[in-house]
Amino acid sequence: MVDRNQQCKACEGVGMLADDEGWQYRCPVCNGDGIYSQTEAKVMSVDENNRLLD
């Protein structure tokens, strides 16, 4: 069991996210392991609607 303080809040510790069409992909915040580490986190660019920019 993962400590709640280290659990990734984006994917809730699951490691997978889903878009509005149901496609699942690996969580970009925790790299799919469900544990958030500030040393591994990277800042992502977003537009004014909070959409990720590739």
Biopython code that builds the backbone (N, CA, C, O; Angstrom):
import numpy as np
from Bio.PDB.StructureBuilder import StructureBuilder

atoms = [
    (1, "MET", "N", (0.832, -1.171, 0.000)),
    (1, "MET", "CA", (0.000, 0.000, 0.000)),
    (1, "MET", "C", (0.886, 1.247, 0.000)),
    (1, "MET", "O", (1.870, 1.329, 0.736)),
    (2, "VAL", "N", (0.523, 2.194, -0.825)),
    (2, "VAL", "CA", (1.296, 3.415, -0.967)),
    (2, "VAL", "C", (0.848, 4.431, 0.086)),
    (2, "VAL", "O", (-0.344, 4.578, 0.357)),
    (3, "ASP", "N", (1.818, 5.123, 0.669)),
    (3, "ASP", "CA", (1.520, 6.187, 1.619)),
    (3, "ASP", "C", (0.699, 7.272, 0.926)),
    (3, "ASP", "O", (1.048, 7.688, -0.179)),
    (4, "ARG", "N", (-0.384, 7.738, 1.550)),
    (4, "ARG", "CA", (-1.277, 8.737, 0.942)),
    (4, "ARG", "C", (-0.540, 10.022, 0.586)),
    (4, "ARG", "O", (-0.933, 10.707, -0.358)),
    (5, "ASN", "N", (0.514, 10.363, 1.314)),
    (5, "ASN", "CA", (1.273, 11.582, 1.028)),
    (5, "ASN", "C", (2.109, 11.439, -0.233)),
    (5, "ASN", "O", (2.435, 12.442, -0.867)),
    (6, "GLN", "N", (2.463, 10.220, -0.611)),
    (6, "GLN", "CA", (3.273, 9.988, -1.799)),
    (6, "GLN", "C", (2.449, 9.513, -2.989)),
    (6, "GLN", "O", (2.983, 9.373, -4.089)),
    (7, "GLN", "N", (1.169, 9.265, -2.790)),
    (7, "GLN", "CA", (0.304, 8.786, -3.864)),
    (7, "GLN", "C", (0.082, 9.907, -4.878)),
    (7, "GLN", "O", (-0.170, 11.052, -4.503)),
    (8, "CYS", "N", (0.175, 9.574, -6.143)),
    (8, "CYS", "CA", (-0.036, 10.547, -7.211)),
    (8, "CYS", "C", (-1.495, 11.009, -7.198)),
    (8, "CYS", "O", (-2.416, 10.193, -7.253)),
    (9, "LYS", "N", (-1.690, 12.316, -7.124)),
    (9, "LYS", "CA", (-3.041, 12.853, -7.063)),
    (9, "LYS", "C", (-3.694, 12.923, -8.445)),
    (9, "LYS", "O", (-4.920, 12.976, -8.544)),
    (10, "ALA", "N", (-2.906, 12.923, -9.490)),
    (10, "ALA", "CA", (-3.463, 12.985, -10.843)),
    (10, "ALA", "C", (-4.168, 11.685, -11.212)),
    (10, "ALA", "O", (-5.257, 11.717, -11.785)),
    (11, "CYS", "N", (-3.563, 10.539, -10.890)),
    (11, "CYS", "CA", (-4.143, 9.245, -11.261)),
    (11, "CYS", "C", (-4.663, 8.484, -10.052)),
    (11, "CYS", "O", (-5.132, 7.354, -10.190)),
    (12, "GLU", "N", (-4.588, 9.086, -8.867)),
    (12, "GLU", "CA", (-5.035, 8.479, -7.611)),
    (12, "GLU", "C", (-4.308, 7.170, -7.311)),
    (12, "GLU", "O", (-4.890, 6.252, -6.732)),
    (13, "GLY", "N", (-3.047, 7.084, -7.701)),
    (13, "GLY", "CA", (-2.218, 5.927, -7.384)),
    (13, "GLY", "C", (-2.363, 4.756, -8.323)),
    (13, "GLY", "O", (-1.724, 3.724, -8.115)),
    (14, "VAL", "N", (-3.187, 4.881, -9.355)),
    (14, "VAL", "CA", (-3.420, 3.774, -10.284)),
    (14, "VAL", "C", (-2.324, 3.702, -11.352)),
    (14, "VAL", "O", (-1.943, 2.613, -11.780)),
    (15, "GLY", "N", (-1.820, 4.860, -11.779)),
    (15, "GLY", "CA", (-0.785, 4.897, -12.801)),
    (15, "GLY", "C", (-1.329, 5.074, -14.206)),
    (15, "GLY", "O", (-0.559, 5.232, -15.154)),
    (16, "MET", "N", (-2.650, 5.050, -14.353)),
    (16, "MET", "CA", (-3.271, 5.209, -15.666)),
    (16, "MET", "C", (-4.291, 6.338, -15.622)),
    (16, "MET", "O", (-4.967, 6.537, -14.613)),
    (17, "LEU", "N", (-4.395, 7.070, -16.715)),
    (17, "LEU", "CA", (-5.413, 8.099, -16.884)),
    (17, "LEU", "C", (-6.234, 7.759, -18.116)),
    (17, "LEU", "O", (-5.798, 6.974, -18.958)),
    (18, "ALA", "N", (-7.418, 8.343, -18.226)),
    (18, "ALA", "CA", (-8.261, 8.122, -19.397)),
    (18, "ALA", "C", (-8.744, 9.475, -19.915)),
    (18, "ALA", "O", (-9.036, 10.380, -19.133)),
    (19, "ASP", "N", (-8.825, 9.602, -21.231)),
    (19, "ASP", "CA", (-9.348, 10.837, -21.795)),
    (19, "ASP", "C", (-10.863, 10.757, -21.912)),
    (19, "ASP", "O", (-11.466, 9.772, -21.485)),
    (20, "ASP", "N", (-11.481, 11.781, -22.484)),
    (20, "ASP", "CA", (-12.939, 11.819, -22.544)),
    (20, "ASP", "C", (-13.536, 10.792, -23.495)),
    (20, "ASP", "O", (-14.743, 10.555, -23.455)),
    (21, "GLU", "N", (-12.725, 10.180, -24.345)),
    (21, "GLU", "CA", (-13.207, 9.127, -25.243)),
    (21, "GLU", "C", (-12.955, 7.730, -24.694)),
    (21, "GLU", "O", (-13.311, 6.743, -25.338)),
    (22, "GLY", "N", (-12.351, 7.630, -23.519)),
    (22, "GLY", "CA", (-12.114, 6.340, -22.887)),
    (22, "GLY", "C", (-10.761, 5.719, -23.183)),
    (22, "GLY", "O", (-10.470, 4.627, -22.694)),
    (23, "TRP", "N", (-9.924, 6.386, -23.972)),
    (23, "TRP", "CA", (-8.579, 5.871, -24.230)),
    (23, "TRP", "C", (-7.750, 6.006, -22.973)),
    (23, "TRP", "O", (-7.725, 7.072, -22.357)),
    (24, "GLN", "N", (-7.068, 4.939, -22.582)),
    (24, "GLN", "CA", (-6.234, 4.978, -21.389)),
    (24, "GLN", "C", (-4.776, 5.152, -21.780)),
    (24, "GLN", "O", (-4.323, 4.643, -22.805)),
    (25, "TYR", "N", (-4.057, 5.878, -20.945)),
    (25, "TYR", "CA", (-2.639, 6.106, -21.174)),
    (25, "TYR", "C", (-1.924, 6.225, -19.834)),
    (25, "TYR", "O", (-2.545, 6.470, -18.800)),
    (26, "ARG", "N", (-0.618, 6.047, -19.874)),
    (26, "ARG", "CA", (0.195, 6.104, -18.660)),
    (26, "ARG", "C", (0.198, 7.531, -18.114)),
    (26, "ARG", "O", (0.294, 8.493, -18.876)),
    (27, "CYS", "N", (0.097, 7.661, -16.819)),
    (27, "CYS", "CA", (0.064, 8.962, -16.162)),
    (27, "CYS", "C", (1.390, 9.693, -16.378)),
    (27, "CYS", "O", (2.445, 9.166, -16.022)),
    (28, "PRO", "N", (1.354, 10.904, -16.958)),
    (28, "PRO", "CA", (2.598, 11.638, -17.194)),
    (28, "PRO", "C", (3.186, 12.265, -15.934)),
    (28, "PRO", "O", (4.352, 12.661, -15.937)),
    (29, "VAL", "N", (2.411, 12.365, -14.862)),
    (29, "VAL", "CA", (2.894, 12.980, -13.625)),
    (29, "VAL", "C", (3.785, 12.006, -12.864)),
    (29, "VAL", "O", (4.862, 12.388, -12.405)),
    (30, "CYS", "N", (3.352, 10.752, -12.723)),
    (30, "CYS", "CA", (4.122, 9.763, -11.946)),
    (30, "CYS", "C", (4.797, 8.725, -12.839)),
    (30, "CYS", "O", (5.411, 7.787, -12.330)),
    (31, "ASN", "N", (4.697, 8.872, -14.148)),
    (31, "ASN", "CA", (5.270, 7.928, -15.119)),
    (31, "ASN", "C", (4.693, 6.525, -14.985)),
    (31, "ASN", "O", (5.360, 5.541, -15.305)),
    (32, "GLY", "N", (3.453, 6.434, -14.510)),
    (32, "GLY", "CA", (2.749, 5.165, -14.474)),
    (32, "GLY", "C", (2.970, 4.294, -13.260)),
    (32, "GLY", "O", (2.447, 3.181, -13.207)),
    (33, "ASP", "N", (3.730, 4.763, -12.279)),
    (33, "ASP", "CA", (3.946, 3.911, -11.107)),
    (33, "ASP", "C", (3.039, 4.261, -9.924)),
    (33, "ASP", "O", (3.036, 3.534, -8.930)),
    (34, "GLY", "N", (2.273, 5.345, -10.001)),
    (34, "GLY", "CA", (1.319, 5.689, -8.960)),
    (34, "GLY", "C", (1.899, 6.415, -7.771)),
    (34, "GLY", "O", (1.160, 6.809, -6.869)),
    (35, "ILE", "N", (3.208, 6.601, -7.748)),
    (35, "ILE", "CA", (3.877, 7.272, -6.633)),
    (35, "ILE", "C", (4.468, 8.578, -7.143)),
    (35, "ILE", "O", (5.242, 8.589, -8.101)),
    (36, "TYR", "N", (4.098, 9.678, -6.496)),
    (36, "TYR", "CA", (4.585, 10.993, -6.890)),
    (36, "TYR", "C", (5.869, 11.309, -6.152)),
    (36, "TYR", "O", (5.933, 11.235, -4.925)),
    (37, "SER", "N", (6.874, 11.657, -6.901)),
    (37, "SER", "CA", (8.151, 12.049, -6.319)),
    (37, "SER", "C", (8.531, 13.399, -6.906)),
    (37, "SER", "O", (8.625, 13.537, -8.126)),
    (38, "GLN", "N", (8.750, 14.393, -6.061)),
    (38, "GLN", "CA", (9.066, 15.721, -6.560)),
    (38, "GLN", "C", (10.392, 15.749, -7.299)),
    (38, "GLN", "O", (10.605, 16.636, -8.125)),
    (39, "THR", "N", (11.283, 14.820, -7.036)),
    (39, "THR", "CA", (12.549, 14.797, -7.752)),
    (39, "THR", "C", (12.357, 14.316, -9.184)),
    (39, "THR", "O", (13.145, 14.673, -10.061)),
    (40, "GLU", "N", (11.320, 13.507, -9.442)),
    (40, "GLU", "CA", (11.054, 12.997, -10.786)),
    (40, "GLU", "C", (10.081, 13.870, -11.570)),
    (40, "GLU", "O", (9.992, 13.745, -12.791)),
    (41, "ALA", "N", (9.352, 14.752, -10.891)),
    (41, "ALA", "CA", (8.299, 15.541, -11.540)),
    (41, "ALA", "C", (8.895, 16.548, -12.499)),
    (41, "ALA", "O", (9.943, 17.138, -12.237)),
    (42, "LYS", "N", (8.207, 16.736, -13.621)),
    (42, "LYS", "CA", (8.628, 17.761, -14.561)),
    (42, "LYS", "C", (7.443, 18.687, -14.819)),
    (42, "LYS", "O", (6.286, 18.266, -14.782)),
    (43, "VAL", "N", (7.750, 19.934, -15.075)),
    (43, "VAL", "CA", (6.714, 20.923, -15.335)),
    (43, "VAL", "C", (6.287, 20.792, -16.788)),
    (43, "VAL", "O", (7.123, 20.748, -17.690)),
    (44, "MET", "N", (4.976, 20.731, -17.008)),
    (44, "MET", "CA", (4.456, 20.585, -18.355)),
    (44, "MET", "C", (3.845, 21.896, -18.818)),
    (44, "MET", "O", (3.302, 22.650, -18.010)),
    (45, "SER", "N", (3.930, 22.171, -20.104)),
    (45, "SER", "CA", (3.346, 23.373, -20.659)),
    (45, "SER", "C", (1.872, 23.141, -20.960)),
    (45, "SER", "O", (1.495, 22.098, -21.493)),
    (46, "VAL", "N", (1.043, 24.120, -20.616)),
    (46, "VAL", "CA", (-0.384, 24.045, -20.891)),
    (46, "VAL", "C", (-0.843, 25.345, -21.541)),
    (46, "VAL", "O", (-0.201, 26.386, -21.400)),
    (47, "ASP", "N", (-1.964, 25.268, -22.256)),
    (47, "ASP", "CA", (-2.533, 26.479, -22.836)),
    (47, "ASP", "C", (-3.523, 27.103, -21.858)),
    (47, "ASP", "O", (-3.628, 26.652, -20.717)),
    (48, "GLU", "N", (-4.250, 28.134, -22.289)),
    (48, "GLU", "CA", (-5.165, 28.835, -21.377)),
    (48, "GLU", "C", (-6.332, 27.981, -20.920)),
    (48, "GLU", "O", (-7.002, 28.332, -19.949)),
    (49, "ASN", "N", (-6.597, 26.851, -21.603)),
    (49, "ASN", "CA", (-7.657, 25.928, -21.199)),
    (49, "ASN", "C", (-7.138, 24.726, -20.425)),
    (49, "ASN", "O", (-7.856, 23.743, -20.239)),
    (50, "ASN", "N", (-5.884, 24.806, -19.972)),
    (50, "ASN", "CA", (-5.217, 23.735, -19.220)),
    (50, "ASN", "C", (-5.049, 22.455, -20.030)),
    (50, "ASN", "O", (-5.029, 21.365, -19.457)),
    (51, "ARG", "N", (-4.931, 22.563, -21.330)),
    (51, "ARG", "CA", (-4.634, 21.398, -22.169)),
    (51, "ARG", "C", (-3.131, 21.285, -22.320)),
    (51, "ARG", "O", (-2.437, 22.286, -22.501)),
    (52, "LEU", "N", (-2.627, 20.050, -22.244)),
    (52, "LEU", "CA", (-1.190, 19.837, -22.373)),
    (52, "LEU", "C", (-0.728, 20.160, -23.776)),
    (52, "LEU", "O", (-1.393, 19.819, -24.754)),
    (53, "LEU", "N", (0.416, 20.819, -23.871)),
    (53, "LEU", "CA", (1.017, 21.126, -25.149)),
    (53, "LEU", "C", (2.138, 20.128, -25.417)),
    (53, "LEU", "O", (3.018, 19.937, -24.577)),
    (54, "ASP", "N", (2.107, 19.505, -26.562)),
    (54, "ASP", "CA", (3.149, 18.520, -26.915)),
    (54, "ASP", "C", (4.341, 19.198, -27.545)),
    (54, "ASP", "O", (5.312, 18.532, -27.905)),
]
sb = StructureBuilder()
sb.init_structure("model")
sb.init_model(0)
sb.init_chain("A")
sb.init_seg("    ")
for serial, (resi, resn, name, xyz) in enumerate(atoms, 1):
    if name == "N":
        sb.init_residue(resn, " ", resi, " ")
    sb.init_atom(name, np.array(xyz, "f"), 0.0, 1.0, " ", f" {name:<3s}", serial, name[0])
structure = sb.get_structure()
